[in-house]
């Protein structure tokens, strides 16, 4: 997920309540249930049209924008001193809406790749809301549009950030076997456990929060099953969800200004869900609005989530919590459709390099353990190298590390010599001299199993979450998955 700007705990004046800004994507979430596919664009808009480059790239590259036949906006950049290779970017989210600025902002954020001489192309995806295979198809489409306009690059690399890591990993499995399509993959702070297990943290937060706070819904409001996140027709806004979180936990207040009950509620919620305090606001928004999008808008109201058999611990009274928390089971078809859309088989035929902050507060580093287990189970471990940094950000690691990672992937692809976490850490210093930001690699780090961070459901300890055989069998079912 992209991490919205949330003030760090302890930065507010003592006793004063100040709410962090709610991300624009979530402001649109109140009407996400009405979102459908973007209208198809006229055919001639799919031709890349010269456009102004953002920021400092104006003097370094030629930029192009357009909209493909499915309605997805795109931006491309070709450096004036192009090295002949292309980076295809899959952005995070999922955003609930988009416009033509989406991909230009992505380009500005990842300008270091253009600085390194690579052409760059990114898609907004054709509609807002959840859909990994849809986003993967749109990502591959922008690559084909680039090739149609500028010719086939010497090498083409995928880059996926956050939820875009899930998208890029899906592109790797679905399109990576095509001759000449892609040569390597870089996944940064990637959401790599897939949707059928990766969102269990938000489901647990939604249920545990309601057990302690009992204000979403309030007892005086219409009741609904918590696996919905929010009802499809709920008028509640992201700001109001945030306000109720503050009411219950004092999350925005200085600790000294919280009531004893607020502090205990906050302590229990954080301990049981294992979510850092600094990302609780963001996770609560996604637990309400993203879960609603998945259930109401993508799965026709069917429930893909369950928490039966899960034992919650870490609270001041685990027995009472487990007896009182709402329990539910998933709909088999809904869970299959979410799994088919977003889970990974691990069958990668390309070099894949990952980079993940150890203290990422939004997409826990244990996602990397899930991905490694998935790839190894598929017998493709030789195609994966994972690196970790002692950083605590989600949306932005250092530019030196991004440039270094891309260079390591390029060398691996061109020479066939597989890098190691140590060799990648050693090579970063030269890029830090150019870009700054530091090199914080920890070559010895290995993430704990996914189940140590996200409570497994019965049968959820084995990877992959979707085998290649299941994917093949499910692909024959009419209407399987999530509609574009």
Secondary structure by P-SEA (a helix, b strand, c coil): cccccccccccccccbbbbcccccccccccccccccccccccccccccccccccccccccbbbbbbbccccccbbbbbbcccccbbbbbbbcccccccccaaaaaaaaaaccccccbbbbbbbccccccccaaaaaaaaaaaaaaaaaccccccbbbbbbccaaaaaaaaaaaacccccccccbbbbcccccccccccaaaaaaaaaaaaaccccccccccccccccccccccccccaaaaaaaaaaccccccccccccaaaaaaaaaaaaaacccccaaaaaaaaacaaaaaacccccccccccccccccccccccaaaaaaccbbbbccaaaaaaaaaacccccccccbbbbbbcccccccccaaaaaaaaaaaaacccccbbbbbccccccccccaaaaaaaaaaaaaaaaccccccaaaaaaaaaaaaaccccccccccccccccccccccccccccccccccaaaaaaaaacccccccc
